[in-house]
């Protein structure tokens, strides 16, 4: 297990625990966050923090790391994400409140020379999530 694998474990723990300032310490100032639920990549540490915090506004989450491995500047993690909608995400109706979700995703983290994440790319099972919520984002 590389040190970067441990960094990603701590980063994900900070995300699921809503420890935003700690989470942001893991990202480079000009990091890029790519998520299939967003229309375009998010750029910059503060903007990434805002997107991640927004996720916690509409849902209660539990993440389980199923597999994690790394080499060189990259770490990949397979996660199972479960939770409940507490507020409709943007573009969805009140009907989604109270619905549960349970899907998998793979995240790829790229590290820069200073040991911080310069890019996070998410490959989520969006079809399962949308099906469970009964609406499209």
Buried (B, 14 or more C-beta within 10 A) or exposed (E): EBEBBEBBBBBBBBBBEEBBEBBBEBBBEEBBBBBBEEEEBBEBBEBBBEEBEEBBEBBEBEBEBEEBEBEEBBBBBBBBBBBBBEEBBEEBEEEBEEBEBEBBBBBBBBBBEEEBBBBBBBBBBBEBBBEBBEBEB
